[in-house]
């Protein structure tokens, strides 16, 4: 048996991971929902609708893809810096 996160905990974790500490307003904007609705999801006063989970999954997927694109750029920058450092030691 798994210890699944409750909806309010998961909503907060997704929000903080994607949008940072002040996540509720950006999440509301991204999902085209009133801020109050997101606040109520995060407290458990309202259940998170089925369609919202799909939308949040897509938002998380988009963030993942952006980070994956950045990874290649970070590797390139590291390689360039390494080459400069090695050239300076000659």
Rosetta silent file (secondary structure, phi, psi, omega in degrees, C-alpha in Angstrom):
SEQUENCE: XXXXXXXXXXXXXXXXXXXXXXXXXXXXXXXXXXXXXXXXXXXXXXXXXXXXXXXXXXXXXXXXXXXXXXXXXXXXXXXXXXXXXXXXXX
SCORE:     score description
SCORE:     0.000 S_00000001
   1 L     0.000  134.430 -178.553    0.000    0.000    0.000 S_00000001
   2 L   -94.945  155.754  175.451    1.371    3.426   -0.941 S_00000001
   3 L   -98.569   78.674 -178.345    1.232    6.593    1.103 S_00000001
   4 L   -69.142  146.140  176.303   -0.266    8.855   -1.556 S_00000001
   5 L   -69.813  147.594  173.142   -0.278   12.581   -0.919 S_00000001
   6 L   -71.342  159.394 -179.767   -3.603   14.186   -0.204 S_00000001
   7 H   -55.311  -47.369  179.781   -4.949   16.498   -2.891 S_00000001
   8 H   -60.386  -38.857  179.133   -4.152   19.697   -0.932 S_00000001
   9 H   -67.361  -42.882 -179.480   -0.579   18.536   -0.296 S_00000001
  10 H   -67.188  -42.171  177.495   -0.098   17.525   -3.927 S_00000001
  11 H   -58.764  -45.221 -179.991   -1.594   20.775   -5.263 S_00000001
  12 H   -64.542  -42.030 -179.410    0.780   22.767   -3.042 S_00000001
  13 H   -64.033  -44.878  177.368    3.780   20.653   -4.056 S_00000001
  14 H   -61.047  -48.182 -178.495    3.000   21.059   -7.759 S_00000001
  15 H   -59.331  -47.236 -179.085    2.398   24.772   -7.313 S_00000001
  16 H   -66.296  -36.242 -179.473    5.597   25.391   -5.370 S_00000001
  17 H   -68.898  -42.525 -176.763    7.661   23.314   -7.776 S_00000001
  18 H   -83.698  -44.752 -170.447    6.403   25.041  -10.919 S_00000001
  19 H  -112.475   -2.474  177.233    5.651   28.592   -9.719 S_00000001
  20 L    88.296 -168.691 -172.784    7.652   28.996   -6.511 S_00000001
  21 L   -59.991  -37.114  179.133    6.667   30.135   -3.027 S_00000001
  22 L   -99.614   65.184 -168.318    3.855   32.446   -4.190 S_00000001
  23 H   -86.191  -23.048 -169.799    2.298   29.786   -6.398 S_00000001
  24 H   -64.465  -45.170 -179.486   -1.449   30.185   -5.968 S_00000001
  25 H   -66.159  -45.952  176.934   -2.009   33.248   -8.177 S_00000001
  26 H   -62.383  -36.625  177.091    0.179   31.951  -11.044 S_00000001
  27 H   -64.113  -44.797  179.102   -1.544   28.565  -10.845 S_00000001
  28 H   -58.283  -44.062  179.624   -4.942   30.237  -10.934 S_00000001
  29 H   -64.224  -44.975 -178.878   -3.913   32.236  -13.991 S_00000001
  30 H   -62.769  -35.524 -178.153   -2.459   29.191  -15.760 S_00000001
  31 H   -92.886   -1.422 -177.890   -5.608   27.168  -15.107 S_00000001
  32 L    55.580   48.664  179.306   -7.947   30.113  -15.805 S_00000001
  33 L  -123.761  152.637  173.904   -9.514   29.703  -12.375 S_00000001
  34 L   -63.824  145.668  177.906  -10.326   32.266   -9.700 S_00000001
  35 H   -54.365  -41.429 -179.063   -7.628   32.594   -7.055 S_00000001
  36 H   -57.033  -37.976  179.154  -10.216   31.699   -4.413 S_00000001
  37 H   -63.524  -46.094  178.881  -10.807   28.335   -6.112 S_00000001
  38 H   -63.055  -41.086  177.077   -7.099   27.457   -6.007 S_00000001
  39 H   -59.650  -40.787 -179.323   -6.975   28.544   -2.362 S_00000001
  40 H   -71.161  -32.741  172.756   -9.904   26.251   -1.592 S_00000001
  41 H   -63.291  -42.267 -174.717   -8.232   23.328   -3.377 S_00000001
  42 H   -70.377  -19.792  177.009   -5.092   23.931   -1.333 S_00000001
  43 H   -98.868   -8.683 -178.273   -7.021   23.788    1.935 S_00000001
  44 L    85.784    3.472  178.832   -9.173   20.834    0.927 S_00000001
  45 L   -68.856  -30.147  175.587  -12.403   22.827    1.127 S_00000001
  46 L  -122.698  141.917  174.428  -13.053   22.036   -2.539 S_00000001
  47 L   -74.031  150.917  177.019  -12.088   18.870   -4.394 S_00000001
  48 L   -80.913  123.132 -178.564   -9.766   19.279   -7.359 S_00000001
  49 L   -65.568  152.701  179.701  -11.768   18.550  -10.527 S_00000001
  50 H   -51.832  -49.570 -177.307  -10.724   15.743  -12.842 S_00000001
  51 H   -61.743  -31.523 -179.971   -9.949   18.094  -15.745 S_00000001
  52 H   -65.598  -37.455  177.632   -7.710   20.201  -13.493 S_00000001
  53 H   -62.326  -39.474  176.652   -5.430   17.235  -12.827 S_00000001
  54 H   -62.571  -43.872 -179.742   -4.991   16.848  -16.595 S_00000001
  55 H   -64.145  -39.925  178.414   -4.186   20.561  -16.902 S_00000001
  56 H   -67.888  -36.747  176.862   -1.684   20.378  -14.043 S_00000001
  57 H   -63.316  -40.902  178.217   -0.019   17.361  -15.594 S_00000001
  58 H   -65.695  -40.678  177.706    0.380   19.291  -18.828 S_00000001
  59 H   -61.997  -42.267  178.578    1.823   22.286  -16.955 S_00000001
  60 H   -65.319  -40.997  179.034    4.319   19.980  -15.217 S_00000001
  61 H   -62.718  -41.861  178.537    5.205   18.340  -18.534 S_00000001
  62 H   -62.927  -41.022  177.214    5.834   21.733  -20.138 S_00000001
  63 H   -63.132  -42.113  178.600    8.150   22.703  -17.264 S_00000001
  64 H   -58.774  -45.167 -179.433    9.998   19.417  -17.639 S_00000001
  65 H   -64.691  -39.113  177.066   10.522   20.081  -21.356 S_00000001
  66 H   -62.375  -42.840  178.973   11.804   23.603  -20.669 S_00000001
  67 H   -66.930  -37.762  178.172   14.270   22.214  -18.131 S_00000001
  68 H   -62.972  -39.699  176.418   15.357   19.484  -20.537 S_00000001
  69 H   -63.352  -40.900  179.047   16.113   22.159  -23.140 S_00000001
  70 H   -65.914  -31.626 -178.968   18.132   24.096  -20.577 S_00000001
  71 H   -57.625  -45.833  179.558   20.135   20.997  -19.684 S_00000001
  72 H   -61.673  -38.103  178.456   21.727   20.897  -23.128 S_00000001
  73 H   -68.412  -36.712  177.882   22.603   24.602  -22.831 S_00000001
  74 H   -66.009  -43.423  178.128   24.131   24.070  -19.388 S_00000001
  75 H   -61.361  -43.514  178.556   26.252   21.202  -20.711 S_00000001
  76 H   -60.777  -45.795  179.702   27.394   23.396  -23.630 S_00000001
  77 H   -62.951  -40.567  177.322   28.294   26.253  -21.257 S_00000001
  78 H   -61.841  -47.406 -179.852   30.187   23.855  -19.009 S_00000001
  79 H   -59.822  -42.966  177.858   32.108   22.432  -21.970 S_00000001
  80 H   -61.805  -45.401 -179.617   32.987   25.947  -23.171 S_00000001
  81 H   -64.122  -39.740  178.396   34.144   26.969  -19.682 S_00000001
  82 H   -62.349  -45.515  179.665   36.177   23.776  -19.367 S_00000001
  83 H   -61.115  -42.051  177.714   37.876   24.402  -22.688 S_00000001
  84 H   -63.721  -42.259 -179.894   38.736   27.974  -21.650 S_00000001
  85 H   -64.156  -41.881  179.678   40.091   26.757  -18.311 S_00000001
  86 H   -68.719  -36.959  179.192   42.233   24.094  -19.954 S_00000001
  87 H   -65.509  -33.708  179.387   43.527   26.566  -22.559 S_00000001
  88 H   -72.518  -17.684 -178.730   44.575   28.894  -19.723 S_00000001
  89 L   -90.874   -2.815 -178.095   46.655   26.139  -18.088 S_00000001
  90 L   -81.684    0.000    0.000   48.850   25.582  -21.123 S_00000001
